[in-house]
Amino acid sequence: MSATTGAHTASTGSAAEFELAEWSVKDPSTVAAGQVTFKVSNVGKFPHEMIIVKGDSFESLAKDAAGKVLEDSLPAGAFIGEVESMEPGVTEEYSADLAAGTYLLMCNLVSGGASHGSRGQVAVLSANEPRHVADRGQARLTRSSQSLEK
């Protein structure tokens, strides 16, 4: 079991932890755009995987009859990568360079006739442009100026 595909590179940026369990993805909901290392742990009782797709909603993705996302039907560049099927208790890492935007994290495995994603094992992750020190200073100056004027 391993992390695979597309933008897989060595990590030098930020890291975030994700937990997969039956029908949930526990995630930080926001990361800084750029190099991100996904530390993915299966804390559930069944095998799980985590695919990363640039997109706004699980409902808008093409799926088969079991609710499995048709990865080959995704728009060009939407499939970012995945941590392939992991047994319970296993932790894997995957690194990707994320542009600012919205990403879906989901388990695309099928069991009992339905995909784990269709059972609710989907999370939305926002990658935001990192704020520079100068930007934060300007924001503080603006707030201070506004409070003095009142």
Salt bridges, closest charged atoms under 4 A:
GLU22 OE2 - HIS48 NE2 2.78
